[in-house]
Amino acid sequence: SDTEFWDKMQAEWEEMARRNWISENQEAPGQITISTVEKGYYFHTENPFKDWPGAFEEGLKKMKEGDLPVTILYLEAAILQEPNDAEAWQFLGITQAENENEQAAIVALQR
């Protein structure tokens, strides 16, 4: 539908802005990095699931349902809770790739 198309376009525009592809601004609002080790991957600061218990498992459920944006939020929350969880990084990278966000996928999979 037209609404879905424009929603997707808006999300892509916001992603480009977040990655500084359309701005000279070095700090992208609404994003943080969790440490210098994870530098290069920008997490959503407005993540409603950041303190969600069982975020990884919930992310896997959402992935099976095909809800990629919510899956990404849950997986990011899981990584914020456990930054060295290689499996969470792997699934985050796969989900970002499926969501056509190659740069985020590459950074996540490198972790």
N, C-alpha and C positions, 0 to 999 in steps of 0.2 A: 504494500500500500504506500501511498505518498507519505503518510506520517512516519512509517518505518524508514523509508528512504531518507527523509530529512533528519530524523533522529540519528541515523547512522552517520550522515554527513556531519552533523553537529558533534558527535562523539569523535569522529576522525579529526575535525578541526581542533577540538580541545586537546586531543592527543598530540597533534603537531605543535600546538602552542606549548603544551607541557614539556615537550622535548626540545623546545627552543628552536624549532625549525622555521617559525614565522616571527620570531622575536629576538631582539638582541639581549633581552633580559637573561641574566645568568641564573637567577633563582626563579624557578617555576612555582607560582603560587599553588597551594593545595598539595604539594608533594614534599616528601622528605626522603633522605637516605638513612638507613639505620646504622651504618658505620662506614668507615673508609673502606673496609673490606668489600662491602656491597656497593661501593661507589659505581655509579653508572646505571643502577636500577632505581627508578623513582617509584616510591610507594605512595598510594593515595592516603593523604592525611585525614580525609573525611570518611575513612573506612568504618562503617557502622559495626563491623565484625571484629575489630582489632583486639578486643578482649574476650571474644567468643570462645568458650571451652569446646574443644573438639572441632576447631575450625578446619583442620586438614580433612577430617572425615566428612564434614559437611560440604567442603569444596569438592570432594570426589563424587558425592551424591549429585551436586549441581552439575558437575561435568557430564555425568551419565544422562542427565535431563537435557543437556545441550545448552544450558544457560551460561554462556561463556563469561559475560561481564561479572556476574555474581560469583562464578567459580574463581575468577581472578581475585576478587576481593577476599574471599575465604582463604585462598592459598597465600595471598600476601599477609593476611592476619596470622596464619599459621607460621609463616617465616618470621614475622615480627616477634612472635612468641618464642620461636626456636630457630635462630638465624642459621644454624649449621645443619638443618634438616635437608639433606641432599635430595631425598625423595620429593619433598615439597617444592624445592627449587626445580626439579625435573618436571613435575606436573605443571608448575607455573609456566615454565618455558614452552612446554607442549601446548598448553592452553593459549598462551600469547600467540604462538604460531598459528593455531587454528583461528584465532581472532584477527589474523592478518596484521599483527604488530610484531614484525620481524626483529626490530632492534631490541625490544624488551625480551623477546624470545631468546635471542642470542646471548644477551647478558645473563638471563636467568639460567640458561643451559650451561654457560661457562662456569657458573657457581657449582 
